[in-house]
C-alpha cells in the first residue's frame, strides 16, 4: 500500500515512523528540509520538499498511484486543498485530513466529493478532549479506551498496595468479583510486558490493562486499588482549543476553572462558556493557585501548547496539594520520563491521533485502533467477515485459534452484547473482536488471520 503523508510535524512524523516500521510504502511531504532529512536518515521513508497542496509537489510524491493521502499539516486550508487536488487531478481513492477549526467541522455537508472531497476528517483536539473526559469519569485510571461505541472498555490502572488482588493469582479474579465477567489483557511491570496467565500474580505498581463491559469497570477497578471518590473540582491550565472543549464538555457536571494568560482569550471564553470560572493569569503563579484553593482541587489539567510550561505548572500544582495532575505532552520522549512520579498522567496528543489514523490504514476491517506504550503496543477492534469455509477464525473456539505471540483476545461484542473472551467461546461472523498486541509488529499476522478467503466472494 502506497501512502502519502502531508506535514512532518509531531503527528505526521510519528505516523510516518509507525507506518514505515510496518513496511508500508511511505512518502512524507513538508517544506522543512531539516525535518525531512532527519526522518529520512532515521527511517525508511521517502521525502519530498515543497508546498503540500501544489499539484506538482503531489505528483512528485507519487499521487498518481497512491492508495491513501493523509493531510496533517498545520493549516486546515492546505489540508483541504490538498485533498481537493488529490481527488480531481490524481483520483486518489482515500483522502484523510486534519481539520481543527470548528467553523469547518460544524458543517459536515462540506466534506463530500461534490464540495470538498475528504473521506475522513479528524480533529486531534476533540480526540484528546474525549480521552481526558474518560479519565475524569474514572478516577484512578491511567487510560480508558472505548470499543464498540462504548459498550466495552479497556482500562489501565496501577495496582496499589492494599488492593484485594495484590499478591494473588489472576485465576482468583472470578472469586473476588463473581458477578462481573472481566479479563486482564496485559500487564506491564517496570515497563516490560507480561502475558497474563492464570498463575500470574499481580504485584504493587503493576500497570494492569483489563477489559469489561462499561457498567462493570468500577467494580473491577476496586479490586486493584482503592476506589476513589468521583471528582468534583477541575482546574484547567490553558484556555486554547483543548481547554475550551474540555470545559464546555464537563462544566455542567463539575466545578471548572480555567487559567489563561491572554486577556483577549479570557474575554472570549467568558462569553462562550456558561458555568466555568475564567482566571486571567499564568498557571505557574503560586499565589494564584493558593488563592484558588489548589489543595482542594481534584484534578489539575495542564493543556497549554508548551510542554515545559505544562510540566512545571503540573509539578507546582501537585506540590501545593492538587490531588491529581494530567499533563499534555507533545514531545513523546518526555512521556515515560514524567508519568508515574508527581505527574499522574501524561497525555500524548500525537499518539492519540496516530491511533485514530491507523484504523483507516489497516488492511482488515478495523473499527478502532489505539496506539499504546509510545507506539510499541496496540489495542484494536476488528470485525469478522465470511463463514467457516472462508475464515480462519469464524466457527472456531478462541482457545483453538493460534494467535501471534504477545497477542490476546479480550472480548467480543455480538449484537451489542459483550462477551468476555474465554477459551470455549466460538467466534461468529460480524463479531467485533477486541485484541491487545504487546508487539504491534505482529499486526500483519493478525490481519492475515482475520482475512476472508477468496472463495467467500
N, C-alpha and C positions, 0 to 999 in steps of 0.2 A: 504494500500500500504506500502510495506517494502522498506525503503531507507537506504543505507549505504553511509555515508559521510567520505571521507578520508582527514584528515587535519583539525585541530581545531584552525586554525588562525582566523583572523578577518572575512574572507568570510565564512569559514566552520562553525565557531561558530555562526555567525549571521544567517546563513541558517538553522542550526540545531535548533536554538531557534524558528525561524519563522515556520518551519515545525512542530515542537513539539506542538506549540500553536494551530495548526490546527489538532492535534491528529493523525498525521502520526506516523507510527512505525519507529523511527529513531535510528540508531546506528552510533556513532561517533568514528573514529579511529585516534589515534595520539600517538606519542612517549612521549609526555609531560604529565606525570601523574597529575601534579598540575593543569594544564589547564583543563584536563578531569574531575577531581574531582570537580572543581569549577562549570563547566557547568552541571554536573550531579546533584549536590546539588540544583542548581537553577531551573532546568527544568526537564521535564520527558523525559530524554534521556539516552539510554543505551550506555555505553562506552567500548572500548577495547583498551588496550595499546599495541603498537607494530608497526613494520615497515609496512606501508600501502600496499606494493606490495608483501609481503610474502603470499603464499597460505595458510599457517597455520593460519595467522592472519585474512585473509579474511574469512576463514572457521569459525573461532571463532566469527566473526562479523555477520555471518549468510548469507554468499554469496550464499549458495546452494539454497535458496529460495527467494533471494532478487529480487525486481522488477527493482530497479534503483541503479546504483553505480555512485556516484559523486566524482571525484578525484580532490581535490583542495589543495593539499599540495604545498609547496614552490618549489618543484622540478618537472620540465616538465617530466624528465625521469621516476621518480617514478610514476607520474600520468599515463603516457603511459603504463608502465609495469603493473601497477595495472589493467588497462583495458584489457590488453593482457591476464593476468591470469584470470580475471573475465569471459572473453569470452571463453577461451579454457578449463579451468578447471571447471567453475561453470555454464557456459552458461547463464550468466546474460543478460536479454533482452535489457536493455538500459544502455549505458555507456557514461558518460559525463566527460570531462577532461578539466582542466585549462591548456592552453598552452601559455606561454609568449613569447618564442623565435620566432622571425620572420623566422629564419632558418628552423623551422618546419612548420610554418603556410603558408609560401610561396609555399610549395609543398603539395597541398591539396590531391594529389593522395596517400599520406601516410595513410590517415585516411579511411580505408576500412577494411572489415573483413578479406581480404586476406593479408593485410600488418599489420597495427595497428588498431585493432577493436574499434575505437572510433566513436560513433554515433553523438555526438555533441562536437566540440572543441570550447571553449570560451577563449577570450583574454581580461582580465579585463582592461589592459592598452588601448586597442583600444576602448572598450566601454566608458571608461572615456574620452578619446580624442574626440570621436564623440559627447559626451554630452557637452563638453566645446566648441567645434566648433559651435554647435547650439546656445549656449548662446552668443557667439561673433557675430553670424549672426543677432541676435535680441537684440540690445542694450536696456537694462532696464528690460529684462525678468529674472525671478528667476529660472524658469525651462522651458524647451522646450522638449516635448515628441512627437516622431513620431509614427503615426499609418498608417496602410495600405500602407506601403512602402513610407511614407512621404506625401501622398496626403492630409492627415488631421493631425492637430497638436493640442495638449493640452498644453496651455501656462499658466504659473503662473506669475502674476505681482503684485506689491504692489501699491495700489491705492494712488496717491499723491494728495495733496491739489492743487486745480486748474483744475483737470481733469473734463471734461464736465459732467460725470456721477456721480461725487461725490455729495452725498446728494439726489440722485434721485433713484426712484424705478427701479428694473430690467425691469419692463414692459415698461419703456421708451427707452430701448436699441434700439429697432427697429426704433424709430423716429430719433435717432441720427445717425444711420448707415443704412439707408433704402436700400442701395444697397448690403448689406452684411448680410448673414444669419449666426448667431452665437448663442451659448448657454453658460450660466455660469453653470459649472458643480458643483462647490463647492466654498465656501468662508470660510477662516479661519480668525477669529477675536480674537486677543490677544491669539493666539494659540489654540482656540477652534473652532470646525467646526460648520458651519451654513448651513442647507439645503436651497438652493436658491428657493424662491417663487417669484411670480410676484410682490408682495408688499415689497420684501426685499430691503432695502435701503443700498447702498454702502457707507461706511464710509472711512475716511482717514486712511491709514495704513492697511486696509483690504488686505489680500492675496487672490487674486481672480484667480481661475482657469477657463479659458474659452476655448471653443473648436470651431474651424473654419477650413475651407479649408486653405491650406498653403498660398495661394496667398492673403488671406484676413486677415492674422494675424496682420500685422502692422496697418491696418485700425482700428481694434478693440482695439489694444493697445493704440492708440491715444485718445480713449475715456476715458481711465482710468488714464492716466498720460501723461505728455508732451512727445511727441515722440522725442527721442534723435537722433542726427546725427549719421550716420554709423561710427563705429570705424575705425581707421587708424593705430594707433601705439600700438603695443602689446609688453610687456616685460614679459619674462618668467624666473622665478627663478627656476633653476634646469634643467640640461640637460640630465636627465635619459630617460627611455623609453617613458614616457608620454610627457615630454618636447620635446623630439626629434620628436615624432609622430605629436604633435600639430604644431610645427614649420614647419615640412615638409608639413602638410596639408593646412597651411594658408599663407606660405611665398610668394606665387605668387600673393596674393591679399592684403596683409597687410605689413607694415614695422615691422619686427620682430627682437627682440634682446633676446639672451639667456645669463643668468648669471650662470656660472658653476665653482665650486671650483677646480675640478680636471683638471690639465694641460693635462693629457693624454686624458681625455674625451673631452676636448675642441678641441684637435687636431682631434679626431675622428669626432666631429660634424662639424668642418670646412671643412672636406673632404667630408662629406655626405650631407650637406645642401647647397643649391645654393645661396639663397638671404638673409640668416639670419646672423646677426652680432653676433659673439661669444665673450663674455667678461669673462675673467678668474678672478673671484673674489668671494667674499661672498655676497649674496643678501642683507645682513643686513649692508653692507658697505655704510654708509650715504654719504660719499664723492663721491663714485662712482655713486650712484643714482642721486646726484645733477649734477655731470658732464655729465651724460647721459640724462639730462633734464626730470627727472621723472615727473615734473609738466606738461609736455606736453603729457604724456603717457595716452592713453585712457583706457587700461586695464593692470593691473599688475597681472599675474598668478603665484602663489606660488605652485610649483609642485614637491618639493623635497620629500623624503621618511621620513621626520622628521616633525611631527605635530607642535612641538613647534617652530622650525625654520620657518616653513611656516607662522604661526600666527604672529610671531614677525616681519618678513620681510614685511608681508602684512600691519601690523599696521604702520610700519615706512614709507612704500611707500605711504600710504594714508595720513599720516601726512605731508609728503613732497609734496603732490599735485597730486598724481595719481587719476584720475577721478573715476575709479572703480577698485576693487580688488576682485579676485577669489582665494580661498584658499582650497587646497586639505587637507582634514582632515580624517585620518583613524580611530581615536577614535570617535565612534558615540556619546559619552557623550558630546563631545566638540561642535558638530554641532549647536545645538539650542542655546548654550551659546554665540556663537560669531556671528552668522549670523544676519544681520539686524542692527548692530551697525556700527562701522567703516569698518568692513568687509562686503562687499555687498553680496557675495555668498559663502557659504561653500559647498564644493563638497565631497560627501561621496562615495569613490570607492566601498566599500563593499555593500552599498545599491543598487548602480547601477548594480553591478554584481549579487547580490541576485535576483533582479527583473528579470534579463535575465534568470537566472537558473529556476525560478519558472514557467516560461511558459512551461518548459518540464516536470514539476511535476503535474500540474493541471490535473484534470480528465475530462475536456471538451476540445474541440478543441480551444485552446488558441493560438492566433498568437503573442500577445505581452503582457508583464506584466511589470509594473513599480511600484516599491516599494517606497512609499512616507511617509513623516512625521515620519521618523525613524521606518518605517515598520508598522505603525498603519493603514495607508490607502494604497489603490492600485488603479491604473488605468489599465484597461485590455481591450484587443481587443479579442472578442470571435466570432467564426464563427458558424452560424446557419446551422443545418442539419435537414433533414427529410421533413415532409409535415404537413398539417393542422391536420391530424389524429394522427400523432406520436409525434408532438412537442407542447409544451405549449405556444410557442411564435409565431411560423410561422402562418401567416394569421390573426394575431391579431393586433389591433391598439396599439401603445405604451401607450396611455392613459388608455387602458383596462388591461394592464399587471400589476399584483400585484408584485412590486419589494420589496426585503428585505429593512427594514428601513435603511436610510442613503445611499441608492444606487440610482444613477441617470444614465440614458442613455443620452449620449451627442450627439452622431452622429451615422449614418450608412454609410458604403461605399458599394455601389452596382455597380458592373461592372465599377469600377474606378470613379464612380460618388459619390460625397459627399452629403449626406442628413442630415442636422442638425435635431436632434430629436424634433419633435412636436407631440402632442397627436394624431393627425389624421393619422400619417404615419403608414402604415402597414408593418410589418416585413416579409421578404420573405426568402426562402431557399438560403443559401450561402451568406447571408449578413454578413458583418463584423461589429459587434456592439461594439462601444467604450463606456465603462462604467467607472464610478468613484465610488469607495466604500470608504466612510468615515471610516467605520469599516471593516477591511479586514477579521475579524472573520465571516463575512457574506458570504464569498466566497463559502462555501459549499452549501448554499441556492441558490446562483446564478448558480452554476454548475448543481444542480438538476433541476432548472428552464429551463436550456438550453439543458438538456439531451434528447436524442432521445428515444422514446418508443420502446420496444422490437418488436412490431408489424411492425415497419418500415423495419426490417431485414427479 
